[in-house]
Structures are given as structure tokens and as C-alpha cells.
Amino acid sequence: MKLQRKNRVRALAVGALAVSGALALSACGSDDTTGAGGGAAAKPSNIKCDGKGKLLASGSSAQKNAMDVWVQNYAGACKGTEINYQPTGSGAGVTTFLQGQTAFAGSDSALKPDEVTKSKKVCKGGQAIDLPMVGGPIAVGYNVPGVDNLVLDAKTLSKIFNSEIKKWNDPAIKKLNPGAKLPDLKIQPFHRSDDSGTTDNFTKYLKAAGGWKHEPAKKWEGQGGQAASGSAGVSSQVKQTSGAISYFELSYATASKIQTAKLNTGAKEPVEATVDNASKAISEAKQVGKDDDLALDLNYTTKAEGAYPITLVTYEIACNKGNKAETLPATKSFLTYISSKDGQSALKALGYAPLPTEIADKVRATVAKIS
């Protein structure tokens, strides 16, 4: 039973990754193979369609695999509506949205105060708000021949990604992995070259729990290492490079069969990067946004048993008021679907964590008020 479930997860994730980077899927031009093959498709009758034409959006590559499935399901139900989501990275997505070029943006970090101020020029009579939509673990993927159950902690990761620990048989890694045959192999850390919400969340964890020497940010600030674009880029480098290590969403590790490290958090047992373990950590999040803004404060230092602390929440960023008349119906319809129980239920098999009930209810109520 477990083997069947693992195979199903891999099939879904690989199917999602096979979709091209820039999505432009319409009902008449695409076969909903991911939904049909994996059981993640929503019934057309459960999706309330509205609006016609093309809806442009861009941003987070972390949510790409989820967006692939959502777009396919929505296109299968809503004839004549085309959702074009480009996974350009959180930073680029927010910039494009603030320039008025897209209907909504995906970002793995909540908007900064100055970005909210800028949004008022685009959202006439309103402002941009953060709508949590996708949760999940940021996995630490590695490629070390002969090492199957690697354990790391925040302090050690901070030193690895700042080029202070350079060999896989370093005493700090040995201490966390007694009995493991760690090779005398150079560590090859990879980080994102683009402005990335995944980088922001990963470095927030390193700062909070591991003494990271730099300020958390979407732009990589660590010393040394090599860079690649997007989650697909860094995961691909880990897959093909002996000694490599990087950070990316669990779905990319699952799709490429990349080993992921367990984390020593101070709990009784090291914690694996799984959807359920990430959900335990995300459930501790507190809302810090005001009114319709649902920005969350994640707990990166949790020591709860089975709680995986390197998590992110991807927000869909949209205007609460002042949406363009030509895009409002489809924007509201699509956001309503992806925040619905049907939309959220498609996530777990892809390596994402559905929103906790309390947060999901707030998101649905807020989407309903968008105008």
C-alpha cells in the first residue's frame, strides 16, 4: 500500500513537472492527464466559471507544480478562459504585478510595506493583499554517494551554505551522523540566482535557528557556492552533481528522486521533510496581516515532535478592490476554485500541504469580497 502511494505521488509530481514553464492551457487545447491519471482533477460542476479570455499571472516557482494541476482542472471546466501562469520567481512576479501587467502574482514572501504602498496605484481605491494558498516543506536535497539517511541541523546548514564547512566528512556533520560512512568529498552548495521567496524563507530559518550571519532576503547573501535559476534549476544541479546540496520544494525532490536530509530540531527524533510534518509547523503560524491581508508569521524554531521547521507559504497577491473590469470575473473565479476544498485537496499528492482549516476559511471569505 505504501509503495503504491509513493509511486502515485511520484507519477503526479513528474507529470506536473513535464508541463512547460510558461503555462497557457485552454480547455480546447489541453488534455487533463494529470488530473485524470492521478485523481486530482476537480469535477467541472464544482468549479464556478466566470469571465472569458486570457488571464495573465506570474511569480513563485515553488507553487508551479500546484499551479499546473489547478490550471488544467480549471481549463477543463471553463471553456474560453485561459490561465497563463509563468513561474518567474517571487521577486519578478511581484514586480510585474505592481507594474499592472498581471491579474495576480504568486510570492513565497508576504508584501513589504513599500510594496503595499506601490500597489495602490494599480488597485484603484484598494490595495494588494496576501492570500495564503499553498504550504509545504522546503527540502534540503543532497547528492552524496553511499549516504542514505543524512541528518543536519540549522547551525551546520548555515556553515555549509556560507562555505565554512567544505567537506562531507567534516566533524560537525560526523557528530550528527554517527556510524555513517561520510566521504572525503567536497560539498557543492547551490543557491538560487533569481530573487526567490524560497531563499527568503530558507534564510529566515537559518537566521532564527542557526545563527546565519546575513539578513534573510529574497536575494542570496551567503558566501561562495554556485547559482541556478528557479527551483527546477537548483534541483537539477543537485541531481547531476556529486557532493551537491541545495534547498527546494519537496515536490521537486520527489519528482527527481533526490535524497532529502532529516533535521535535528531539538525534538526527540530527527524530522523528515514530509507534507504532514510541514503541516504541523504551519499550523503554528500566526496572522500578522491586518484586515483583508492574511500574511502569516511562520515558526522556524519549533521543537514540537514531528514538526518540520523549514516551511513556506505561497501567497497569491491580488487587489482587494480596484481590479480591472476585464480580469476581475476570471481572477475571482480562479482564486475561488484554488482556495476551495476541491482545489486544496489536489495538493497533498504533489508534495504540498493544504491550508489549515482556520486559515483556509479566512482566505475563502476574503476572496469572496474581492471587487
C-alpha positions, 0 to 999 in steps of 0.5 A, a space after each residue: 500500500 505504501 509503495 503504491 502511494 509513493 509511486 502515485 505521488 511520484 507519477 503526479 509530481 513528474 507529470 506536473 513537472 513535464 508541463 512547460 514553464 510558461 503555462 497557457 492551457 485552454 480547455 480546447 487545447 489541453 488534455 487533463 492527464 494529470 488530473 485524470 491519471 492521478 485523481 486530482 482533477 476537480 469535477 467541472 460542476 464544482 468549479 464556478 466559471 466566470 469571465 472569458 479570455 486570457 488571464 495573465 499571472 506570474 511569480 513563485 516557482 515553488 507553487 508551479 507544480 500546484 499551479 499546473 494541476 489547478 490550471 488544467 482542472 480549471 481549463 477543463 471546466 471553463 471553456 474560453 478562459 485561459 490561465 497563463 501562469 509563468 513561474 518567474 520567481 517571487 521577486 519578478 512576479 511581484 514586480 510585474 504585478 505592481 507594474 499592472 501587467 498581471 491579474 495576480 502574482 504568486 510570492 513565497 514572501 508576504 508584501 513589504 510595506 513599500 510594496 503595499 504602498 506601490 500597489 495602490 496605484 494599480 488597485 484603484 481605491 484598494 490595495 494588494 493583499 496576501 492570500 495564503 494558498 499553498 504550504 509545504 516543506 522546503 527540502 534540503 536535497 543532497 547528492 552524496 554517494 553511499 549516504 542514505 539517511 543524512 541528518 543536519 541541523 540549522 547551525 551546520 546548514 548555515 556553515 555549509 551554505 556560507 562555505 565554512 564547512 567544505 567537506 562531507 566528512 567534516 566533524 560537525 556533520 560526523 557528530 550528527 551522523 554517527 556510524 555513517 560512512 561520510 566521504 572525503 568529498 567536497 560539498 557543492 552548495 547551490 543557491 538560487 540566482 533569481 530573487 526567490 521567496 524560497 531563499 527568503 524563507 530558507 534564510 529566515 530559518 537559518 537566521 532564527 535557528 542557526 545563527 546565519 550571519 546575513 539578513 534573510 532576503 529574497 536575494 542570496 547573501 551567503 558566501 561562495 557556492 554556485 547559482 541556478 535559476 528557479 527551483 527546477 534549476 537548483 534541483 537539477 544541479 543537485 541531481 547531476 552533481 556529486 557532493 551537491 546540496 541545495 534547498 527546494 520544494 519537496 515536490 521537486 525532490 520527489 519528482 527527481 528522486 533526490 535524497 532529502 536530509 532529516 533535521 535535528 530540531 531539538 525534538 526527540 527524533 530527527 524530522 523528515 521533510 514530509 507534507 504532514 510534518 510541514 503541516 504541523 509547523 504551519 499550523 503554528 503560524 500566526 496572522 500578522 496581516 491586518 484586515 483583508 491581508 492574511 500574511 502569516 508569521 511562520 515558526 522556524 524554531 519549533 521543537 514540537 515532535 514531528 514538526 518540520 521547521 523549514 516551511 513556506 507559504 505561497 501567497 497569491 497577491 491580488 487587489 482587494 478592490 480596484 481590479 480591472 473590469 476585464 480580469 476581475 470575473 476570471 481572477 475571482 473565479 480562479 482564486 475561488 476554485 484554488 482556495 476551495 476544498 476541491 482545489 486544496 485537496 489536489 495538493 497533498 499528492 504533489 508534495 504540498 500541504 493544504 491550508 489549515 482549516 482556520 486559515 483556509 476559511 479566512 482566505 475563502 471569505 476574503 476572496 469572496 469580497 474581492 471587487 
